[in-house]
Amino acid sequence: MFTIGIPASITNLMSSIGVALTNRYLVVFGNESVAAMGIALKVNMILLLIMVGFAFGAQPLLGFNYGAKNTERLRAFIKFDIFIEVTFALITAVILSVFAPYIIQSFMNDAHIIQTGSLMLRLLVLSSPCVGIILVFTTLFQSEGKALPALILSISRQGVIYAICIVILSKLFTFHGILISQATADVVTAIIAILIYSKQKTVTR
């Protein structure tokens, strides 16, 4: 329970910390920027929650086949899980990017917020395929009872890696640096997930 539950609870905690950190850096650019990001994050959260549902839906299958040492079927489920997550993320990202102005306008009909919020939403969904990869490997490590790899991924995307990205990028590119911080953290965390998986001595190798 602790092995699976602690990384999952930390993921939720990091989400709150990530939002607070984003608002802290955006507030210097005005309340409109904070409001626009709040809308973009809420819309993006709908996409992420569906992806989380897919990932946790596959978790029992991953755990069962890992425990049964059914290597071939486990690999097939991992590939299928990644395919579903990435494909759904790509399709949804395209749709949200195209209709971003209309989506933001449905929340607040302000020209500046619509323009800024549309950019924010597009940058947030840009890296959603990477989030799918992170979710697959996080649930895989949890299913295998590997707490440390799951913990590393749980504290990275919206925690440690995101904090590093937003500090560095905000200094380099100011406002736009803040906006690309989450996408950058997603890419870096996905790379970390793949590297950890490739080094794990599991039945998937």
Secondary structure, DSSP 8 states (H G I E B T S, - for coil): -HHHHHHHHHHHHHHHHHHHHHHHHHGGG-HHHHHHHHHHHHHHHHHHHHHHHHHHHHHHHHHHHHHTT-HHHHHHHHHHHHHHHHHHHHHHHHHHHHTHHHHHHHH---HHHHHHHHHHHHHHHHTHHHHHHHHHHHHHHHHTT-HHHHHHHHHIIIIIHHHHHHHHHHHHHHHHHHHTHHHHHHHHHHHHHHHHHHH--STT-
